[in-house]
Amino acid sequence: MQRRHFSAAIGASIFAPGLRAAEQGVSDTEVVFGHTGILNGPLGAQIKVMLAGADLAFAESRAQGGVNGRRVRVVSLDDELKPDRAVANYEKLLGDGVFGFFGCVGSATTAAAAPMLMKSGAPWVAGYAVADSARDKLKGSGFFVRATSGREAQALVQHLTTIGVTRIAMAMLDNPGGKEAAALVETALSGQKLQAAASVAIKGDGANIPDAAAALAKATPQAVIMYLGGALPGQLMKASWALGVSPMFYGMSIVAGEVTVKVAGEKARGLAISQVVPYPWSESDPTTREYRRLAEAAKVPVGYYSFEGYLNALVLLEALRRSGRELTRPRLLATLRGMKMRVAGVDLDYAANGVTGSRFVELVQVTHEGRFVR
């Protein structure tokens, strides 16, 4: 049976009268976290899968009596990745009485809300698709599980130069997050005494993909690193092939391999993606096996998005457990700031790395069926 416990929290207060405790968002039986992100369209579908993966862990915790006797509940609002909507959502969620935030999405949205979030003192855990510069704005109250984009860029460039590839181009989203990703790849290239063969910025609607493909073809790169979401990677690959050029394509973790294969067809096989979550189909790791068991029972798609949500939730649950029954925002923040743990073979250390716990990056390839192989 599929288990979903996310709600829209429209109109009514999150807590019924009489359930409020001294600490906002905490009752005797429940602790409530807020979430804001895009929930519609191709990217929204990915976020819903991520949240569904998180709820696998939260639901299992609820079935076992909760953490220190409290169930975790997440209230989710759609901000369409618009900063003003995100700020309004954060204000609403804080006003409605959430304890903290979990799994929020986006660079510009996070940066816009950062001053308010820091002032609120609310813990902010396990953000998704947030640029490194926006992460830094939450230092002290924001805690990311996934490795930084800079770490991804380093891993990709290191791999390419190790196999003798030196003409490397970039295809990035034409937005602040894409520009920052391009700068991080440039930094990684300069560390190898290289410069980008070309850099193209692609609009969110893909309108300039023909021009971008032509610019890449003119530069004759051996490989193209992509920071593109939704259908854009597949569209760029098809446009490049139509011009008679076939560089190797590499994606940062924002690239959805399954979607890319649907758009580009089986010729997309061999696309390599830097993943910041361990392989969800591992047979050797007990945490991964348990995730798949829960996902299959709940009919949640098994893959990197839901597994990331699941691992994010495990990190939050462990931080709550270590914080004890007398739960307060300062207590959870203190726990997170000194927290070290190992989950699914990944080491997290906030004491050493501050805002980001993990440095894990692994390259996988996409098959013609849209599956992933190491």
N, C-alpha and C positions, 0 to 999 in steps of 0.2 A: 504494500500500500504506500502510495506517495505521501510524504509528510512535508507540509509547508506551514510555517508558523510566522511568516512575515505579514505585516498589516500596513494599511495605508495611513492610519491615524488621522483621518480627516474629521475635523470638527471637535470630537470629544477629547477630553483629557486622557492621557495614557493611563493614569491611575484612577480607579474608582474612589469615591470619597471614603476617607478613613484608612486608606492603604498607604498613605504617605509616611515615610520614616523621617528621622532627623536628617539623613543624607538624601539629597535629591536622587530619585531614580531607584531607590532601594527600599523594598518592603521586607517583611519577614520571609516571604516565599519567592521573591522575584527580584531580578535586577534587569533594568531595561536600557538598551543601547539604541541610538539612532543611526540611521544610514541615509545619505543622500547621494544620488548618482543618476546616470542615464538609464532608463528602464524600458525604452522603446527603440525600434530600429535594430539594425545588425549589431551595433555595439551594446545596445540595451539587452539584447538576447544573451550575449556573453555574460553580462553582469548578473542577469537573473540566474544563469547556470552557476556562477560563482557563489551567489547567495544560497542557492539550493544545496550546493556542496557544504557550505558552512552549517546549514541547518541539519545536515546529517549528524554532525558532531553535537550540536546543541540539543537535538531531539534525543540522541543516545544519552546525553547527560541528564536531561529531564526524566527519562525513563528510569534512571538510577537514583533519582531523588534530588538532582541538581548539584550545584557546587556549594559546599557548606550549607546545604539545605535550601538553596535558592536556584530557581530556574532562570536561564538566560533567555530574554526575548529581544528581538530586533525589530524596530519600526522603520519602514523604508519609504522614502519619498523620492519622486522623480524631479530632477533639476534640468534635464535635457542638456547637461554639460554647460549651462549658462551661468556665469558667475553670480549675476544678480539673483537668479532663482535659487542657487545654492546657498547664498547668504541668507535669503528669506527662509529656506528650509531649516538651516541651522538655528536660526532665531526661533522658529516655531517649535522645533524639537526641544531646544533648551527651555522654552517657555512651558512646554507640555510636561517637562519633568524627566528627561532622560538623564541617566547617570554619566554616560560617555558616548563615544561614537565608534562604529565598527564598519570596516570595508568600504569606506567612502571613496569616491571616484573622481579623478581629473586633476590636472595641474593648475589651470587658471582658476577653477572653482575653489581648490584648496588654498591657493595663494590669496584669493580675495577674502576668504573667511578666516585666514590665519590670525589676524589681530584679535578678532572676537573670540576665537577658540582659545587662544592663549590666555585671554583675560578671564574666560569662564572657568578655567581650571579643570575642564572635563577631559578625561583620558581619551585619546584618539588612537585607535589601534587598527593595523592591517589595511592601509589604503591601497588602492589599485590604480595603475596608470597615472602615477604622480611623478612629475619630473624631479630631479635631484634638488634643484634650486627651491622648489615649493616645499620639499621635505624639510629643508633646513629652516624654513619659517616656523615649523612646528617643533623645533628641537626643545626637548624637555617635557613635552606633553604628547607628542606624536611618535608612534612606534611602528615601523614598517617591518614586515616579515621578508618580502621579496628583495633580492639584491638590487642595487642601484642600476640605473641606465648606464652610468659610467663604467661600472663593472662589466655589463653586457658588451659595451663597445670594446673594452680592452680584450675580452675573451674572443670576440669575433675577429678583430684585427690580428691578435696573436696567432689564432688558428690559420688565417689566410697567409700571413707571412711565413709561418712554419712550413706550409706546403708550397712556398715559392711564388705566391700571388702578390704582386706589388702594385698593379694598376687597379685601384679600388675606387668605385664611384658610390655615391649616396643618393637615395631617393627617400625624401622625408615629407611628412605632412606639412602643409603650408599653414602652420599655426605655431604658437610659442613653444609647445612641447616638441614639435618637429624641429624647430630651429635649435632648441637646446640639445636634442639628440644629435643633430648634425655637428654641433660644436664638440660634443663628447667624442664622436667618431674622429673628428679632426685632431683632437688632443691625442687619442690613441694612435692615430697615424703618425703624428709628429714624434711620438715616442719611438717609432720605428724609422724615423728620418724619412717619412713619406708625406706626400700631399694627395688630397683627393683628386682622382682623374676628372671627376665632374660631380656636381651637386645639383639636384633638381628638387624643387618644392612643389608638391602635388596638392591641388585643392581637394577639399573634402568630398565634393561631388564628382571628382574625376574629370572635370571638363578639360583640363590641360594635359591629360595623359598622352595624347598623340605628340604634342610638342615636347613633353618630357622624355618620351621614348626616343624621339629624334635627336635630342641633345645627348642622351646617353650613347646612342649609336655612333654619333660623331666622335665621342671621346674614346671609343673602343676599349672599354674597361674589361678586365678579366673577370671581375666580380662586382656585384652591386649589393650593397647593404641597404635594406629597406626598413623604415620605421613608418609603416602604413597599416591602417586598420580596415576591417570589413573586406569588401571586394576589391579594393584598390591594388593590392599586390598582384592578384591574378590578372587584373586588367592591364597593369603595366607589363607583366611578363608577355601576355598575348600581343600587345602593341609592339614590343621589342622584337618578338619572333616574326611578326608581319613585315618588319623592316630587314629581315635576314640576318639579325644578330642574336647570338645566344650566349650571353655571359652567364657565369654561375650566379645564382640568386641566393642571398642570405637574408634572413629576417631576424629582427629583434623580437622579443617575446610578445609584443603587441600584434604580430602577424599571426592570423588564425590559419593554420595549415589546412584544416578541413575545408574552410571556406575557399581558400586559394585554389585547391584542387577542383572544387565544384565549378569555379569560374574559368580556370585555365585548362582544365582537362588533364589527362594522364601525362601529358608532356611536362607537367609541373613536378613530376617525381624527381627527387634529388634536391629539392628546395631544402636548405638547412636553416634551422631556427634555433636561436639561443633561448633555452628554457630556464626559468628561475625557480622551477618546481621540479622535484625528482620525478622519475618515470612512473606514471600512474599504473602501469601494467606489470610492475616488478612482482615476482613471485617470492623473492627472498626476504622482503621486509614485512613484518607482521602488521605495522600500521597501515601500509599500503593495501595489504590483503583485507584488512578490516574495513577500510574505506570502500573498496570495491564491493564487498559484501553488502554494506549499508546502501551504497548507490544503486546496486542492482535490485535490492528489495524495494527501494523507494522510487525506482524508475527514473533516477537522475542520470543524465549522460555521463559515462566514465570518460575522463579526459583531463587535460591540464587545467581548464577553468574551474571545474568542480573540485578537483583535488586541491587547488590553491585555496579555495574557500574553506575546505575541510581542514587543511593545515592551519590556516589563519585562526579558525575557531578553536582548534586544539591549543594554540598559543594563548589565546585569551582565557580559555577555561583554566589552563595551568596557572596563569597569572592571578586569576581570581582565587583559585585554591590556595596558592601561597600567601595571599593577602589575608586569609582567615575570615572568620564569621563577622568580626567587627569591621565591615567594609566601608571605606570612605574613599573619596577621590585621591586625597594625598597618599593614603596607604597603597592604593593600586599603582599610582605613579611611582612611588618609591620602590615597589616590587619590580616594576618593569625596568626601571633605570639600572637595577643591579642584576637583572635576570639573565641566566644562562640555561640553555636546555638543548636537548637533541631530539629531533622529531623526524621520522622517516629517513634517517641517515643524514640529515642536515643539522649542522651546528648553528645555534643562534646565540649571540653574545651582545646584549645591549650595553653591558658595562664597558666593553672595549670599543664598540662601534657607534654608541650613541643612538641616533635616530633609526638606523637600519641594523637589523640583527643578523642577516644572512649575507654571505658572499657567494652562495652557490649559483653556478651557471653551468649548464650542460648543453652541448650541441646535439640535436637530433635531426634526422632526415625524414621527409614526408614521402610516403609511397604514392603510387598512382591511384590508390584507393582512398587516400586521405588519412592513412594510418601513420604512426610514428615509429621509427626504428632508431636504435642507438648506433 
